[in-house]
Structures are given as C-alpha cells and as structure tokens.
C-alpha cells in the first residue's frame, strides 16, 4: 500500500479534482491539500478511510485491546487453537 502522501495546493486540487479522485481510487494515492502553505485536508479512497475508522474504533476499545493482547500472549505460549482445528470445529 502506498503510504506516502502527495502535497498539493488547493488551487491545483480544484483544477485536477477528477484526476485526484481517479488516483485515490485506482492507485491508492493520498493527497494532502494545502491552503496558503498549510495542510487543510486529505483526499484518500473511501475504502482506506473506512479502514482508518475501523482501526480507530478497535484502538479505542480497551477491552478489545486487552483481549487481543491476551490472545497474542496465548499464541506465543502455544496455548492457542490452530487455524486447522478451528476450521474443523466450524466444519469448514
């Protein structure tokens, strides 16, 4: 995934808006839009934005984070259940 954003002034973003939309959709490009030299907005794909929102939701849930950390420790200690066993239990 491309994580480097391109910085462009607002007037250039306005002139090339449809091209920017195409690039965020097809190339997963991100654009930081500036006004008078200061960052004011970001353009990214809706899919990427939804991913960021989901990540922030997870990170803000202390119980979920605790559960994830516990799971990681259990897997490191070989106390977890293998993917194969889970699939068998779920009859997949």
Backbone as a printed PyTorch tensor [residue, N CA C, xyz], in Angstrom:
tensor([[[  0.8440,  -1.1760,   0.0000],
         [  0.0000,   0.0000,   0.0000],
         [  0.8870,   1.2350,   0.0000]],

        [[  0.5000,   2.2060,  -0.7560],
         [  1.2320,   3.4580,  -0.8300],
         [  0.9090,   4.2970,   0.4000]],

        [[  1.9200,   4.6060,   1.2160],
         [  1.6750,   5.3840,   2.4260],
         [  2.2520,   6.7910,   2.3380]],

        [[  2.8880,   7.1230,   1.2410],
         [  3.4500,   8.4590,   1.0830],
         [  2.4170,   9.3400,   0.3930]],

        [[  2.0670,  10.4320,   1.0520],
         [  1.0720,  11.3540,   0.5040],
         [  1.7480,  12.4000,  -0.3690]],

        [[  1.0340,  12.8390,  -1.3700],
         [  1.4880,  13.9200,  -2.2300],
         [  0.8410,  15.2060,  -1.7360]],

        [[  1.6500,  16.2300,  -1.5770],
         [  1.1500,  17.5190,  -1.0920],
         [  0.9000,  18.4220,  -2.2960]],

        [[ -0.3300,  18.9470,  -2.3720],
         [ -0.6600,  19.8500,  -3.4780],
         [ -1.4870,  21.0290,  -2.9600]],

        [[ -1.3030,  22.2020,  -3.5630],
         [ -2.0940,  23.3670,  -3.1570],
         [ -3.5570,  23.2230,  -3.5880]],

        [[ -4.4330,  23.9070,  -2.8870],
         [ -5.8730,  23.8030,  -3.1280],
         [ -6.2510,  24.1720,  -4.5610]],

        [[ -5.6260,  25.1970,  -5.1220],
         [ -5.9900,  25.5940,  -6.4930],
         [ -5.6470,  24.4970,  -7.4990]],

        [[ -4.5470,  23.7880,  -7.2810],
         [ -4.1850,  22.6670,  -8.1600],
         [ -5.1560,  21.5000,  -7.9560]],

        [[ -5.5390,  21.2560,  -6.7000],
         [ -6.5040,  20.1900,  -6.4090],
         [ -7.8350,  20.4850,  -7.0930]],

        [[ -8.2510,  21.7300,  -7.0480],
         [ -9.5170,  22.1130,  -7.6890],
         [ -9.4440,  21.8890,  -9.2000]],

        [[ -8.3400,  22.2790,  -9.7950],
         [ -8.1830,  22.1350, -11.2490],
         [ -8.1250,  20.6770, -11.6970]],

        [[ -7.6270,  19.8070, -10.8280],
         [ -7.4250,  18.3980, -11.1930],
         [ -8.2560,  17.4470, -10.3370]],

        [[ -9.3860,  17.9220,  -9.8420],
         [-10.1600,  17.1580,  -8.8580],
         [-10.5440,  15.7620,  -9.3400]],

        [[-11.0570,  15.6490, -10.5530],
         [-11.4910,  14.3400, -11.0540],
         [-10.3040,  13.3860, -11.2340]],

        [[ -9.1670,  13.9260, -11.6180],
         [ -7.9580,  13.1060, -11.7430],
         [ -7.5170,  12.6120, -10.3610]],

        [[ -7.6040,  13.4820,  -9.3510],
         [ -7.2470,  13.0790,  -7.9860],
         [ -8.1560,  11.9500,  -7.5120]],

        [[ -9.4500,  12.0810,  -7.7880],
         [-10.3930,  11.0280,  -7.3930],
         [-10.0390,   9.7000,  -8.0490]],

        [[ -9.6680,   9.7600,  -9.3040],
         [ -9.2800,   8.5410, -10.0260],
         [ -8.0290,   7.9180,  -9.3990]],

        [[ -7.0590,   8.7450,  -9.0430],
         [ -5.8070,   8.2390,  -8.4700],
         [ -6.0030,   7.6500,  -7.0770]],

        [[ -6.8580,   8.2590,  -6.2610],
         [ -7.0790,   7.6770,  -4.9300],
         [ -7.8310,   6.3570,  -5.0490]],

        [[ -8.6350,   6.2300,  -6.0840],
         [ -9.4010,   5.0030,  -6.2790],
         [ -8.5560,   3.8880,  -6.8820]],

        [[ -7.8050,   4.1830,  -7.9260],
         [ -7.0860,   3.1260,  -8.6470],
         [ -5.6680,   2.8840,  -8.1490]],

        [[ -5.0170,   3.9130,  -7.6270],
         [ -3.6150,   3.7810,  -7.2090],
         [ -3.4330,   3.8620,  -5.6970]],

        [[ -4.5400,   3.9790,  -4.9650],
         [ -4.4990,   4.1490,  -3.5090],
         [ -3.5950,   5.3040,  -3.0960]],

        [[ -3.5600,   6.3300,  -3.9260],
         [ -2.7780,   7.5310,  -3.6500],
         [ -3.4980,   8.3800,  -2.6060]],

        [[ -2.7380,   9.1110,  -1.8130],
         [ -3.2960,  10.0620,  -0.8460],
         [ -2.7710,  11.4470,  -1.2030]],

        [[ -3.6140,  12.4420,  -1.0050],
         [ -3.2080,  13.8150,  -1.2830],
         [ -3.4890,  14.6840,  -0.0660]],

        [[ -2.4950,  15.4560,   0.3240],
         [ -2.6700,  16.4640,   1.3660],
         [ -2.8820,  17.7830,   0.6340]],

        [[ -3.9990,  18.4240,   0.9180],
         [ -4.3470,  19.6740,   0.2490],
         [ -3.9660,  20.8340,   1.1590]],

        [[ -3.2150,  21.7790,   0.6050],
         [ -2.7740,  22.9290,   1.3900],
         [ -3.4780,  24.1990,   0.9340]],

        [[ -3.6020,  25.1210,   1.8660],
         [ -4.1340,  26.4480,   1.5770],
         [ -3.1880,  27.4430,   2.2340]],

        [[ -2.6160,  28.2890,   1.4120],
         [ -1.6090,  29.2480,   1.8900],
         [ -0.4660,  28.5370,   2.6200]],

        [[ -0.0780,  27.3800,   2.0860],
         [  1.0680,  26.6440,   2.6170],
         [  0.8010,  25.7730,   3.8260]],

        [[ -0.4380,  25.7420,   4.3090],
         [ -0.7610,  24.9330,   5.4890],
         [ -1.7060,  23.7970,   5.1100]],

        [[ -1.4270,  22.6110,   5.6350],
         [ -2.2770,  21.4460,   5.3580],
         [ -3.6750,  21.7000,   5.9020]],

        [[ -4.6830,  21.4910,   5.0420],
         [ -6.0740,  21.7420,   5.4320],
         [ -6.9670,  20.5260,   5.2730]],

        [[ -6.6140,  19.6110,   4.3770],
         [ -7.4740,  18.4520,   4.1270],
         [ -6.6560,  17.3220,   3.5220]],

        [[ -7.2540,  16.1390,   3.5490],
         [ -6.6450,  14.9560,   2.9360],
         [ -7.6800,  14.3130,   2.0220]],

        [[ -7.2370,  13.8900,   0.8620],
         [ -8.0970,  13.1130,  -0.0300],
         [ -7.5190,  11.7030,  -0.0840]],

        [[ -8.3580,  10.7300,   0.2600],
         [ -7.9730,   9.3180,   0.1820],
         [ -9.1970,   8.5290,  -0.2440]],

        [[ -8.9980,   7.2770,  -0.6030],
         [-10.1360,   6.4720,  -1.0520],
         [-11.0990,   6.2300,   0.1030]],

        [[-12.3620,   6.0520,  -0.2400],
         [-13.3840,   5.7670,   0.7710],
         [-13.0660,   4.4640,   1.4920]],

        [[-12.5410,   3.4900,   0.7610],
         [-12.1840,   2.1980,   1.3590],
         [-11.0780,   2.3660,   2.4010]],

        [[-10.0640,   3.1560,   2.0710],
         [ -8.9740,   3.3970,   3.0110],
         [ -9.4750,   4.1680,   4.2360]],

        [[-10.3300,   5.1550,   4.0090],
         [-10.8980,   5.9260,   5.1090],
         [-11.6830,   5.0200,   6.0560]],

        [[-12.4830,   4.1160,   5.4970],
         [-13.2490,   3.1720,   6.3220],
         [-12.3070,   2.2990,   7.1450]],

        [[-11.1880,   1.9050,   6.5500],
         [-10.1940,   1.1140,   7.2740],
         [ -9.6070,   1.8790,   8.4500]],

        [[ -9.3110,   3.1580,   8.2300],
         [ -8.7960,   4.0010,   9.3150],
         [ -9.8320,   4.1260,  10.4360]],

        [[-11.0920,   4.3290,  10.0650],
         [-12.1440,   4.4480,  11.0800],
         [-12.2610,   3.1660,  11.8950]],

        [[-12.2070,   2.0400,  11.2170],
         [-12.3050,   0.7540,  11.9030],
         [-11.1270,   0.5590,  12.8550]],

        [[ -9.9370,   0.9200,  12.4040],
         [ -8.7450,   0.8120,  13.2480],
         [ -8.8810,   1.6810,  14.4910]],

        [[ -9.3430,   2.9150,  14.3180],
         [ -9.5150,   3.8110,  15.4620],
         [-10.5610,   3.2770,  16.4390]],

        [[-11.6180,   2.6700,  15.9020],
         [-12.6410,   2.0590,  16.7560],
         [-12.0410,   0.9510,  17.6070]],

        [[-11.2520,   0.0990,  16.9790],
         [-10.6140,  -1.0090,  17.6930],
         [ -9.6740,  -0.4720,  18.7610]],

        [[ -8.8400,   0.5010,  18.3900],
         [ -7.8610,   1.0390,  19.3320],
         [ -8.5040,   1.7720,  20.5030]],

        [[ -9.7270,   2.2610,  20.3320],
         [-10.3920,   2.9860,  21.4150],
         [-11.1570,   2.0520,  22.3560]],

        [[-11.2340,   0.7770,  22.0260],
         [-11.9430,  -0.2040,  22.8520],
         [-10.9330,  -0.9280,  23.7360]],

        [[-10.8130,  -0.4840,  24.9890],
         [ -9.8020,  -1.0370,  25.8980],
         [ -9.9880,  -2.5260,  26.1420]],

        [[-11.2310,  -2.9780,  26.2300],
         [-11.4740,  -4.4060,  26.4490],
         [-11.0250,  -5.2330,  25.2480]],

        [[-11.2770,  -4.7250,  24.0610],
         [-10.8700,  -5.4410,  22.8550],
         [ -9.3490,  -5.5050,  22.7530]],

        [[ -8.6770,  -4.4020,  23.0450],
         [ -7.2090,  -4.3760,  23.0170],
         [ -6.6530,  -5.3730,  24.0220]],

        [[ -7.2350,  -5.4100,  25.2210],
         [ -6.7840,  -6.3610,  26.2430],
         [ -6.9640,  -7.7930,  25.7460]],

        [[ -8.0950,  -8.0680,  25.1180],
         [ -8.3740,  -9.4000,  24.5830],
         [ -7.3820,  -9.7790,  23.4800]],

        [[ -7.0680,  -8.8320,  22.6170],
         [ -6.1020,  -9.0830,  21.5420],
         [ -4.7310,  -9.3850,  22.1290]],

        [[ -4.3080,  -8.5880,  23.1130],
         [ -3.0040,  -8.8110,  23.7450],
         [ -2.9530, -10.1730,  24.4270]],

        [[ -4.0390, -10.5410,  25.1020],
         [ -4.1070, -11.8540,  25.7500],
         [ -3.9880, -12.9560,  24.7050]],

        [[ -4.6780, -12.7980,  23.6010],
         [ -4.6160, -13.7820,  22.5250],
         [ -3.2240, -13.9290,  21.9480]],

        [[ -2.5270, -12.8090,  21.7800],
         [ -1.1620, -12.8470,  21.2560],
         [ -0.2550, -13.6050,  22.2150]],

        [[ -0.3630, -13.3030,  23.5050],
         [  0.4510, -13.9990,  24.5120],
         [  0.1470, -15.4950,  24.4970]],

        [[ -1.1310, -15.8520,  24.4330],
         [ -1.5120, -17.2660,  24.4050],
         [ -0.9410, -17.9660,  23.1720]],

        [[ -0.9760, -17.3130,  22.0410],
         [ -0.4110, -17.9140,  20.8250],
         [  1.0980, -18.0890,  20.9620]],

        [[  1.7710, -17.1090,  21.5670],
         [  3.2180, -17.2120,  21.7650],
         [  3.5610, -18.3590,  22.7090]],

        [[  2.6700, -18.6260,  23.6480],
         [  2.8760, -19.7140,  24.6100],
         [  2.2890, -21.0330,  24.1020]],

        [[  1.8960, -21.0360,  22.8380],
         [  1.3180, -22.2380,  22.2020],
         [  0.0480, -22.7110,  22.8970]],

        [[ -0.6950, -21.7870,  23.4940],
         [ -1.9550, -22.1240,  24.1590],
         [ -3.1540, -21.9120,  23.2370]],

        [[ -2.9080, -21.3630,  22.0870],
         [ -3.9980, -21.0630,  21.1640],
         [ -4.4680, -22.2920,  20.4060]],

        [[ -5.4890, -22.0950,  19.6170],
         [ -6.0530, -23.1500,  18.7810],
         [ -5.6210, -22.8770,  17.3420]],

        [[ -5.1350, -23.8880,  16.6610],
         [ -4.6610, -23.7140,  15.2870],
         [ -5.8230, -23.3900,  14.3510]],

        [[ -5.4820, -22.7620,  13.2480],
         [ -6.4900, -22.4380,  12.2380],
         [ -7.1530, -23.7180,  11.7310]],

        [[ -6.3470, -24.7530,  11.5630],
         [ -6.8720, -26.0370,  11.0860],
         [ -7.9210, -26.5930,  12.0490]],

        [[ -7.6230, -26.5140,  13.3500],
         [ -8.5630, -27.0340,  14.3430],
         [ -9.8460, -26.1930,  14.3820]],

        [[ -9.7080, -24.8900,  14.2700],
         [-10.8830, -24.0090,  14.2520],
         [-11.7660, -24.3450,  13.0540]],

        [[-11.1410, -24.4910,  11.8940],
         [-11.9020, -24.8400,  10.6880],
         [-12.6210, -26.1720,  10.8540]],

        [[-11.9550, -27.1180,  11.4970],
         [-12.5640, -28.4300,  11.7240],
         [-13.7520, -28.3050,  12.6780]],

        [[-13.5780, -27.5160,  13.7380],
         [-14.6630, -27.3120,  14.6990],
         [-15.8570, -26.6080,  14.0540]],

        [[-15.5650, -25.6890,  13.1460],
         [-16.6240, -24.9490,  12.4560],
         [-17.1590, -25.7090,  11.2440]],

        [[-16.5350, -26.8420,  10.9650],
         [-16.9110, -27.6970,   9.8250],
         [-16.8040, -26.9510,   8.5010]],

        [[-15.6890, -26.2390,   8.3230],
         [-15.4380, -25.5140,   7.0740],
         [-14.6540, -26.3830,   6.1410]]])
